[in-house]
Amino acid sequence: MKDIQDNPHHPASIDTLERYTLIVSYDGARYSGFQRQSSSSSSSCRNPDSKSDANPLKRRRPNNQIKKRIKNRGNVPITVQETLEDALEFYTGMDRFQLKLRFAGRTDGGVHARGQVVAVSLPRAIFSDQKVINNISDENENDREKLWTIRKSINSRLPNDISIEDVSVCQDECFDPRLDAKRKQYSYMLRYRQMVTFEIKNVKNNECGKTISPICLKGGPQLLRTALDSNRVWICPWALDDSKLTHYCELLTGTHDFSAFVHKEARKTRDNKMTVTRLDYERVRFRDDVAPVWEIRFVVEAKGFGRSQVRNMVGFLVEACRGSFEDLESNQGWLWEEDPDRLAKQIPSAPACGLCLEHVMY
């Protein structure tokens, strides 16, 4: 076994590296967000002078080593980035500093992704010891085979709740998934019971009135859930009057100061004037009942979002459909004229489980 410094084909040689773009999906339920935590420690910070196998592709991490590494972390939160870097390390023999992993969005703990974009450095000589299947002579077919081989190799080293959906070669070596993004698209899944009223007649004075269906007041989330539910939908505990939902979505679209919708730590330290280019929804009837149960998917697009912004926007829509802001609506510009700190106290943050990073556009 040779020292890696004596091996010209080892990925530690910078001139042998090539940048790749990975499309990553993950179920964020058991992760503390995407970005590596500052307190995280990993053996991926390997001494570059240590010895390594001549062929890094043969490096595989047995299950007992995975369990041992997680156990040694103690109370340190596990992140998607850390797990992905671990898999890449054992695939290539490189450490995380050589991988130079960059990503498009720093999703919070519990948030999911279908289209997280990651740029990473991999060795050009990664296929030098592999034979081309069926002796393919077509250069394009050969390139495609290499890309799906990379995808297969990384996925085989990842847990089932993280998956590489696509691999491509970066056309620009300086590509930065976050800084070069033109727009990001998030979705949010919500299940709720529609507020239903019915007329009643007072026999004594012969007057008619309206009352809310008892199931809307007392049903709660236990009547909305099923045994096959995933952890990717928020089951709303309140019945909602969705008659003005389109109106409220339009209020949040456009260029505004979203200070009331971002995390309190970012409220005073940064400019929160942003442009939300799209906020709409599609819904399907989940269950017929005295008061129908709906499942709704919100879609939000912008160049960038503040911390917790999308979850707070969904929280606002839910509160508005509960009638929490009816007293303020007499003023046409009420939403953006309110004191941000005061308004923020009235906006609960929707749970992370329903939020998903869908797509990043360049």
Beta strands, then each sheet from edge to edge (+ up, - down):
strand 1: 17-26
strand 2: 102-103
strand 3: 112-123
strand 4: 162-169
strand 5: 183-194
strand 6: 197-202
strand 7: 207-212
strand 8: 234-240
strand 9: 254-257
strand 10: 273-287
strand 11: 293-302
strand 12: 355-361
sheet 1: 2+ 3- 1+ 4-
sheet 2: 2+ 3- 12- 5+ 8+
sheet 3: 2+ 3- 12- 5+ 11- 10+ 9-
sheet 4: 6+ 7-
end
